[in-house]
Amino acid sequence: MSRQNAQKQPIVSYWGKRAGDFAALRQEELRSKKAERWKRELLPFLPRDKRASILDIGTGSGFFSILLAEEGYENVTGIDLTPQMIERAREMVVGMKNAPSFYVMDAEKLKFPSESFQAIVTRNLTWTLPHMEQAYGEWYRVLKKNGVLLNFDANYGNEEEELPKEELPQNHAHKMISEELNIEYEKIIKSLPATYMSRPARDVEMMKNTGYRRILLDFQLSDRIYQEVDEFYNPVRMFAIQALK
């Protein structure tokens, strides 16, 4: 096993254990008010042509991919490093019209030809990447000219939660996690470079180095998405990055 793969193994193991509960939560989120709010964040920046090729990186159980397919996009592809997540994503789209395609794949080593996609979307992924700048380079490579990247993330490793765990609803994911898994999570956070970065400033620097242009930041994302403290509530404030190739 290469050093890069060894670094990622604990991450894959952790999310593999959470795949079932995570997929159930995402399925509920697809039926919640959050789904329409996320569509409002995505759709204005994506190609109007429903045949456009869109890549959902770190798709998990397919939340973004499913939202876009529901909106009529015919060529949506979701990838994730965790096989159990991809298995859940495939289960969630059985019988769906314009069903997305899902593949197990490393976000830092994409297996697609250059200039394959008109848009890339990703949520809560970049903070988990051991080689973030390498990932931004790969995403740039597979984007078509004038393609757009929409990255929604947060400082999960180095920002205090907006609400302490005890104030979250009883059915919130943060409360449902076992002590054993919580220890795994804390170890992973301490091992990740993003934990020690100033973000998203460092992201912007890396993206500029890669060649992205018109990089825009949005720090009000959480105010629009997480208007209620419910089971889907994210206690860490998110930011959005939009960039063009």
N, C-alpha and C positions, 0 to 999 in steps of 0.2 A: 504494500500500500504506500502511495506517495505521501510526502509530508502534507501537501495540500488536502488530500483526501482524509488523512488522519485528523487534521484540524476540524473537518466538517462532520466526522462521525458522531461526536456527542450531540451535535445539533440535529442530525437526522434521527438519531435514537430518541431524543427528547420529543420531537414533533411526531414521530411515529407512534409513541405512546399516547399522545394527545389527539391523534387523528379522529377517533370516533366521536369524542365529546366536542371537538372543534367543529367537525362537519355538522353535527346536530345543531350547534349554536348558529352556524352560518346559514343553515336551512331555515331556521327561525328568523334570522336577520333578513333573508330574502323576502319574507312575508311582512316585514315590519316597515315603519316609516323611514328607517335608515336606507332602505333600498332606493327609494325615490330620491332621497337626498344625495346619495352617491351618484345616481344617474345625472343629477344636476351638476355635479362636480366634473363628470367625465365627458358627457356628450357635447358640450359647447366647443371642446378642444379637439374632438376626433373628426376624421373625414366624414363628410355627409354621404359619400358613396357607401352603401351597405355591403358592397363587395370588397371593401378595403381589407387588407390583411392586418390583423391586430394581434400582438403578442402580450399575454398576461404572465409576467414573470413572478415566481413565488406565488402561484395561484392558490396554494393550499387546497381546499376542497372545492375551488372553482368559483368563488363568489363573484369577482369581477367578470370572468368569462361568461357566466350565466346571465348576469345583468345585460351584457352587451348582446348576447344571443337573443335575449328577450326583446331587445330593441331592433332586431332584424339583421344584425351583422352576421354575414354568412361565413366569414373566414377568420374565426377567432381560435387562437391556439394558447393553451395554458401549460406552463411547465412548473415543476417543483422538484426539489432534490429528494424529497421524502416519498418513497413508493406508496406508503399507506395513505398519504394525502391524495395522491393521484388516483389511487383505487377508489377512494371516497368520491372524488370529483366525477369520475366516470359513472359511478352509480347514480349520482344526482342528476345526470343529463340523459339517462336512458329514456328513449321515446320522445325526446325534445326536438322540436323543429329547429333546424340550423344548429344542431348540437355542436359545441366546441370540441376540438381535439385536445387531448391531454397526454403529456409525455413526462417521464422522469428525466430530468436534465439539470445540469449544473448551471446556475445563472452566470458564473464566471467563465464558463467554457461552452458556449452555445454551439449546437451542431447544425445551425442553419447557414445557408449561403449568405454572403454579404448582400445588403440591400434587399432583404426579404419582406420587410414590414413597413407599413405606412404609419404605424403607431405602436408604442409600447406603454403598458400601464403596469403599475406595481404598487402594492400596499404592504407596509410593515415588513419589508424584506431587507433593505440595504443595511440596517443596523446589525443584521446577523452575518454579514459577509466578511470573511477574513481578508479579502483583497478587493476592496470597494472600487478602487481606481481601475483595476483590471476589468471589473464588471461593467463600469461605465464605458470602457473602451469597447467591450464586446457588444454592448447594446447600441453604441454608435455605429459599429460595423454593420449590424444587421438592419439598421434603419435605412429606408430609402432617403434620397435627398429631399429636404424639407419635411421629413418625418418628425413626429412629435413624441417626446417622452413625458409621461405624467407619473411622478413619483410621490407617493404619500407615505410619510414615515414620521418618526419621533425620536427623541433622545431617550430611548428606553433604558439605556445603561447608566446614564449619568444625570438624569433629571428626576427630581422628587415627584411622586405622584400628587396630582391635584387634590385627590381625596384619599385619606388613609383607608386601608383595606376594611377596617371595621365599619366604615360608613357606607360601604357598597352594599347593594342588595344581596340577600342570602343566596340567590341563584346566579350570582355573578361568577364568571369563569375564574377570577382571581381567588375566590373563596372555595371553589370546588376542587382546586388542585390539591393533591396530597402533599404532605410534608416532604416525602422522598423526592417527588418531582420538583418541588420548590427548591430543594437543595441543588438538584441538577441544573435548574434554571439559573440560579445564582452563580454557579461555577462557569456556566457558558457565558454569562454577561461579563465576568471578570476576564475571560479569555479573548474577548472580541475587541478589535482595534477601535470600533466606533464608540465604545464606552468611554474612551479617553480623547475623543475628538471634539472640537467645537463645531457643532452642526446646527444648521445646514451650511455654515460658512465654508467648512472644509469640502463639502460636496460641490459647492459652486466652484471652488478653486480646482478641484479635480476635473470637473466637467469642462471648464475653460481650457485646461491643459489638453483635454481629449479632443476638443474642437467644437463642442456644442456652442450654439449661439442663442441669443435672446433668452437668457435664463431668468425666469421670473419666480419669485418666492411669495408664498401666501402663508401668513401666520394665523389667520382667522378660521382655518378649516374646522377645528374642533367646535367652535361656536356654532357653526352651521350644521354639523353632523350630529353632535352629541348634546342635544337640547334637553334630554331627559336623563336622569341617573337611573338606568335600568340594567338589565342583564347584558346589554350590548355596549354599555358605557365604557369609554376608554379614559382612565384616570390620568393618563399622560397626554399633554397637549401635542397634537400633531401639526406638522407643516406640510405644505405642498410645494413641489418643484416642477415647473414646466419648462421644457427646453426644446429647441429645434436643432436638427442636423443641418 
